[in-house]
Amino acid sequence: MLGGLWGIITTIVVGLILGIIGRMIAPGDQKIPMWLTIVTGIVAAFIGNWLAGVFGVRDTAGIDWIRHAFQVGAAIIGVIGAAAIYAKIKGGHRAST
């Protein structure tokens, strides 16, 4: 039970870190809430791991810098996409009220 809870907490923390890094590096001002930043970071972690596996660099000796680069790249793209979608959704709600 504790292992599963720890895995969830770790996933959220990694998602938060990747999402924040993605927001810092992405150009422009991303007006998205923190929960969307975390979700984007979590998705980016999975996409980055998958890409690293596709390129055969998921597990290397030492720190997996290439895998982390894939994750950060996915986070940047994810934050840009999430900000664009969120702005359209948020703008649509404002127009109807």
Rosetta blueprint (number, residue, H / E / L):
1 M L
2 L H
3 G H
4 G H
5 L H
6 W H
7 G H
8 I H
9 I H
10 T H
11 T H
12 I H
13 V H
14 V H
15 G H
16 L H
17 I H
18 L H
19 G H
20 I H
21 I H
22 G H
23 R H
24 M H
25 I H
26 A L
27 P L
28 G L
29 D L
30 Q L
31 K L
32 I L
33 P L
34 M H
35 W H
36 L H
37 T H
38 I H
39 V H
40 T H
41 G H
42 I H
43 V H
44 A H
45 A H
46 F H
47 I H
48 G H
49 N H
50 W H
51 L H
52 A H
53 G H
54 V H
55 F L
56 G L
57 V L
58 R L
59 D L
60 T L
61 A L
62 G L
63 I L
64 D L
65 W H
66 I H
67 R H
68 H H
69 A H
70 F H
71 Q H
72 V H
73 G H
74 A H
75 A H
76 I H
77 I H
78 G H
79 V H
80 I H
81 G H
82 A H
83 A H
84 A H
85 I H
86 Y H
87 A H
88 K H
89 I H
90 K H
91 G H
92 G H
93 H H
94 R H
95 A H
96 S H
97 T L
